[in-house]
Amino acid sequence: MHGEQGFTHHRPIVAGDELATSATADRIRNVGGNLFVTVSCQVTDVQGAPISTARSVVVVRGDDS
């Protein structure tokens, strides 16, 4: 389940850009039997300069049984 999401754009993407993306699970919390997974995604150009940073929280619901 989607929790929250945010973006920081460092510069516009233009036609012809070659991009690389890496994702990291920054934090995993157990709250009330549900897991809250915070993931950050870094988008860079091929020289490593930042293009965009995305952060999202995904809620993994616990077992209802």
Phi, psi and omega per residue, in radians:
M1 nan 2.441 -3.136
H2 -1.303 2.262 3.124
G3 -1.730 -1.152 3.115
E4 -2.693 2.940 -3.060
Q5 -2.750 2.517 3.098
G6 -2.626 2.659 -3.111
F7 -2.302 2.535 2.933
T8 -2.195 2.076 -3.137
H9 -1.785 2.131 -3.069
H10 -1.551 -0.499 3.036
R11 -2.857 2.768 3.125
P12 -1.183 2.621 2.992
I13 -1.522 2.340 3.140
V14 -2.120 2.727 3.117
A15 -0.950 2.338 -3.139
G16 1.687 -0.237 3.084
D17 -1.065 2.406 2.956
E18 -1.822 2.185 -3.001
L19 -2.075 2.641 3.032
A20 -2.195 2.549 -3.115
T21 -2.273 2.422 3.011
S22 -2.330 2.483 -3.132
A23 -2.132 2.513 -3.133
T24 -2.372 2.329 2.981
A25 -1.428 1.858 -3.045
D26 -1.427 -0.580 -3.037
R27 -2.741 2.471 3.027
I28 -2.286 2.116 3.141
R29 -2.143 2.513 3.035
N30 -1.806 2.008 -3.123
V31 -2.209 1.990 3.101
G32 1.025 0.575 3.132
G33 1.483 -0.008 3.087
N34 -1.907 2.550 3.080
L35 -1.666 2.299 3.045
F36 -1.897 1.933 -3.070
V37 -1.865 2.066 3.096
T38 -1.698 2.165 -3.100
V39 -2.142 2.339 3.020
S40 -2.023 2.537 -3.108
C41 -2.249 2.165 3.127
Q42 -1.841 2.206 3.054
V43 -1.921 2.199 -3.137
T44 -2.257 2.881 2.973
D45 -1.475 3.093 -3.046
V46 -1.184 -0.289 3.045
Q47 -1.485 -0.116 3.126
G48 1.649 0.057 3.107
A49 -1.284 2.383 -3.096
P50 -1.166 2.412 3.069
I51 -1.922 -0.871 -3.073
S52 -2.704 2.582 3.046
T53 -2.198 2.238 3.116
A54 -2.084 2.478 3.090
R55 -2.305 2.309 3.117
S56 -2.461 2.677 3.057
V57 -2.061 2.170 3.120
V58 -1.952 2.351 3.120
V59 -1.787 2.123 3.073
V60 -1.795 1.929 -3.057
R61 -1.181 2.458 3.127
G62 -1.274 2.972 3.114
D63 -1.202 2.191 -3.110
D64 -1.496 0.006 -3.073
S65 -1.396 nan nan
